[in-house]
Amino acid sequence: MGDYLRTKKEQEKAVLIGVIDQSKSMTVQEVDEYLAELDFLALTAGAKTVKRFTQKLDYPNPKTFVGAGKLEEIQDYLEANEDVGMVIFDDELSPTQLRNVERILKRKILDRTNLILDIFASRAQTAHAKTQVELAQYQYMLPRLTRMWTHLERQRGGIGMRGPGETQIETDRRIILDKIAKLKEDLKKIDKQKATQRKNRGKLVRVALVGYTNVGKSTLMNMLSKSDVFAENKLFATLDTTVRKVVIQNVPFLLADTVGFIRKLPHHLVESFKSTLDEVREADVILHVVDISHPNFEDHIKVVNETMAEIDNREKPTFLVFNKIDAFTYVKKDEDDLLPKTRENYSLDELKQMWIAKGDTPCLFISAIEKQNIEEFREKVYDVIREIHSARFPYNDFLYQDYSNLMD
């Protein structure tokens, strides 16, 4: 109880900033969805959102991201609410934008990348995850060193007249470059160890759970493997890839739970965590888990498919596992409502028919937490795994034959 009260007391207040970028044909609804996700990210990091600001622009202002008028509006709000100590932007700010906005608003300024890095840093448990996050943090920090030394006095003049700030920046840059080089070497060593571990697992069939963050992958992992992988209703609850041996009807296979994907995932993190996603590349079967209760689940599917295409473009058996059917809700349209149906107006049965009819990827509809439709899920996955296992170990195929007729 004491930890809860302390957390509530220390929770920082934040305002969120988003731009409706006309050059990218963004809509108000899209930006609202992005800010809702940013709100969840802030909550996961320990901040409470008290206000959102949006502005429609042809393209973000290169100096301050938002226009001068909107920045003044934000400034007025902050002056009237001195307890708000943080401003979070829903895009990665350039070093110039970051410096200018911080100078004007006189608050702690974070962008989406910085916020995600902070969450990853708090979630990292193993040496592998910690090294990956630290590398991403230093790569993010390197071009922003100037902003970090604005408190130091600078001398005017040219060559030979640089102030202590510039000297310190150059020193820090060398230190950070050395750190980055060392962390990359550390990751290479860890990756070799991981590769050796994967080889030692033999030729067992490998199944990988992939999906957007917070869709229930770890809960599904716990249910299938009867293990106790950390699961929580927060973004990026799991960073490290967890592998468990699972047996369904005497067929053993390896099940891997991977880090969740997200929109606008920072490039530094994608690069740093590519080795973590080797389990996806080497998987024989992909279980793409989707939170069907989320209003934007179709967008989440698209984000995961795009990220998967970057990681591994090989064709392999894939299931769309629509999870959280127990939490699904919809708004039934009135008979006299002549407006076309939206996503919120489709029932679960209608969505099932729509996705099954597409036929591109087999679809399963379950609730991992309530254990709904799990037997059907097991049977479908078993059929695919058994086929791969039988081809890999043909001498074991007699184990799966039906000999009941011989008992007559």
N, C-alpha and C positions, 0 to 999 in steps of 0.2 A: 504493500500500500504506500509505503514511504517513497519507493522508486517512482510510483505512478504520480504522486503529488509533486515530486521534484521535477519530473518530466513536464507536467502541466505548467509548473511555475516557470521553468526555463524555456518554454516553447517560444521561439521568435515569431514576430509578426512580419508578414511580407505582402507586398503588392506584386501582381503579375502583369507583364506587358506583352501584347501580341500585335503583329502587323498583318493586315489583310493585304497581301502582296499581289497587286493586280498583274504584275509581270508573270506570275505563276498561276494566274487565273484562280486564285484562292477565293473561297466564299466565306461569308460571315459564319455560317454553320461550321465549316471546317476549322476556322480559327477558334471558335467556341469549344470545339471538341479537343483541339490541341491544348487550350488553356485548362480544360478540365483535367486532362492528363498531367499537365504541369502542376496543377493543384495537388494531385495525388502524389506526384514526385516530391513536392515540397513537404507534404504531410509525412511521407516516408522518411524524409531527411530530418523531420522534427520541427517543421515550421507551420504556422497557421496563416492561411491566406485571408486577408481582410478586404481586398479590393482588386478588381481587374480593370485594366485599361486596354482598349484596342483602337487602332487607327487604320483607315484605308489609305494606302499609298500606291503610287505607280511602281515604286521600288523602295526598299528601306533607305533612310537617310545615311549616306556614307560617313557622316560625322557623329551623329547621335542616334542612329537607328530609327527613331521616331522624329516627327517634325518639331519645330521650335514651339509651336502652340501647344501641342500635346505634352511636350516636356515641361512646359510652364504649368500646365494643368496638374501634372503629376507632382511637380515641385510644391504647388499650393496645397495639395492634399497632404503631402508629407510634413509641411510646416504646421498644418492644423492638427496633425496626428504624430506627435513626436515619439510615441512609443513604437511606431513602425520603423524597424531598423534595417530592412532588407528589401531590395527591388530585384525581381527575377525576370529576365527576358526569355521568351520562348524560342530563341534562335541563338546561334553562337555569335557573339560580338567580336569584332576585330579589336586589336589592341588600342587603336585610336578611338573607336566608339566607347570602349570600356573606360578609357581615361577621361574622355570628355563628359560622359554621363556621370561618372563618379564625382568629378569636379563640380558639376552643376547641382546634383541632387544631394551631395554630402551624406550618402548612405552606403552601406555595403551593397555592391552590385554583383549579381551572379547572372550567368547565362545558362541556358539549358545544359550545355556540355559540362560546365563547372558543377552544376547541381548533380548530374548523373555520376560524375567522377567522385563526388563527395559521398554519395550513397554507396557506390561500389567500394570505396575505401572503408566505410563502416561495416560492410557486409563480408569483406574478404576474410577468410579464416585460415586457409592453407598458405604455405610458402609460395605455391604457384600463383594463386589468385592475388596475393599481396604484391608479388613481383610484377605481375601484369598491370595491376592498377597503378602502382608507383611509376612504372614506365610511362603509362598514358598521362599521368599527372605532370611529370616532368616535360613531356612533349608539348602539353598544353601550356605549361608555364613559360617555356623558353622564349617565345615571341612577345611575352607580356611583362618582361622584366622591367622595362622602363617605368610602367605604371607602379610597380612595387617600390620604386625608389624616388617617387616624387616628393617625399618628405625631406630629402636631402638638399642642401643648398647647392645651387649651380652657379658657376662663374660664367660671365659672358666672354666671348672671344673665340678665336679659332684654334689652330694647332698649338699645342702646348698650354692651352688655357682651360682645359676641361676640368670641371669640378669633381669633388669626391664621389658624387652620384654616378657619373659616367665611369669612373675608375672601378667602383664597386660593381656596377652592372657587368663590366667586362670580366671581372673576377668571378662573379656568379655564373656568367654564361659558360666560362670554362669549366667550373665545377659541375654545372648541370649537364654539359656535354659529356664529361667524364662519367657522371652517374648514369646517363642514358646508355653509353657504351657498355658499362659494367652490367647494367640490368639486362641488356640484350644478350650478353654472354651468359648470364645466369639463366635466362629463359631457354637458351639453346641447350644448356646442360639438363634442365628440368624436362625439356621436350624429349631429349634422348632417353631419359629415364622412363618417361610416359610411354614412348614408343616401344621400349623393351617390355614394359608391363603388358602392353597390348599384344605383343608377339607371344608372351608367355601364357596368354589366355587360350591359345590353341585356335582351332577352327570352329569354335562354337558360333552359332548364329547370333548376330548382333542386331539389337533393336534399339533405336534412338527415339526418345521423346523430344519433340521440338514444339515451339509455339511462342506466341506473344507472352510477355511477362504477366504473371498473376492469372494464368488460365487454369491452374490446378494440376500441373505436371507432377510436382512433388507428391501431392495427395494420391494421384494415380499410381505413382511409383511405390508409395508405401502400401497401397492396397494390393498391388500385384505381387510385390516381393516380400510382403509381411515384415518390412523393415521400418525404420524410424527416421527417415530423411526429414530435415527441417522444412516445415511448411507453414506459411503465414500469409494473411491477407494484406500483403504489401508488395510493392514492386521490387524485383530483384531479390527476393528472399533467399534464393539459391544462386551462388556464383560458380562454385566448383562443380565440375561434372562428376556425378556419382554413378558408379556401376555396380549392379547387383545381379547375382545369378538367380534366375527364375525358372521354375519347372511347371509346364502345363501339360497334363496327361502324359507324363513320362518323357516329354521332350524338353531338354534343358536349353536355355538361351541366356544371353547377357543383355540386360536392360540398362540403358544409360539415360540419366536425367541431365539435360543441358541447361545453360543459362538462357533466360528468356530474351526475346528480341523486343525492340521498341522502335517507334517512329523517330526519325532524326537521331539515330544512335551515333554518338561521336565517332569520327573516323579513327581517332587514336585508339579508342576502345576496340573497334572492329579489328584493327591490326594486331593489337596486343592479345586479344582473345581468340585469334584464329587457331592457335594450337589447341585451345580448349575444345574447339569444335571439330577436332580430328575424329572424335567419336561419331559425329554426324557423317563425315566423309567415308568412314570405314564401316558404317552400318549397312546391314543387308536389308533391313526393313525400317521405314520411317513412320512413326505415329505422330501426326500433326494434330496437336491438341488445341481446341478452339473453345473459348468461353461463349457459348451460344446465348447466354443471358445478357451479354454486353451489347448495347445498341449499335456499336460500330464493329461487330465481329468480322464483317466482310472486309473492312479496311485492314483489320489485323491479319486476316488470311493473306491479303495481298502483300503486306509488309514482310511477313515470314517467307512467302514464296520468292520474293525479290532477294531477300538476304540468303535464302537457301541456294538460289541460282548462282550467287557469288561464291558460295562455299563449295558447292558440289553440283555439277550439272549432269551427273550420270543418272540414267533412268533406273529406278529401283521401286519395289513394291511400297506403296504409300497408302495410309489410311487417314481420312479426315475424322478425328474423334471429337465430336461435339459434346463437350462436357457441361456440367452445371444445368442440366435440363430441369432440375428441381427448383432452380431460381429463375426460370424463364417466365416472363410476363408479357402480355400484349394488350393493346387497346382495341376493343371490338368496334368497328365502324357502325354508325347508325344507318338504317336502311335508306333514309332520305338524304344521306351525305353523298353528294355526287362527285366529290373530289377523289382523285385516284388514290389507291392504297399506298401507304408508305411502309417502311420496314417495321414500324411499331404496330401496324395493323394486321400483320400476319400471325396466325396461330402457329404453335409448334408443329402440328401435323402438316400444315401448309408448307412451312419451311423444310420439313423433312422431305416432302414430295418434290419440292423445287430442287433441292440439292442432290437427292437420289437420281432425279431425272437427268441431271447434267451428265452423269455416267463417267466422267473423266477419272474420278477417284472414289473408291468405295467409302461410304459414309457410315459412321456408327454414332448413336446418340445415347449418352450415358450420364450418370451422376456418380462420380468417384466417391464423393463424401457420403452419399446416401446409398451407394451400392446398387443403383438402378441399372438394369439391362447389362449387368456385368457378365453374366453367363454367355449371352449372345456375343459380347465383345471378345471374351476368351476364345470362343469357338472360331470366330472369324480370324483372329490373330493366329490361333493354333494351326489352322489349315495352311496358311502361308508359311509359317515357320517350319512346319512338318515337311512341306514340299522341299524347302531349301535344305533342311537337315538330312532328308532322305537322299538327296542328290550328293550331298557332301559325305555322308556315311551310309552308303547303300547296304553294307553288311548288317546294319542295325535295323533295316526296314522291317524285319520279321517281328520286331517288338510292337509295331503298329498295326499288324494284320488282325483281322477279325476271325478268330478261330472258334467262334461259338457254335458253328454248324458241326464241328468235329465232336462236340459233346453229346450229340444226339445218339 
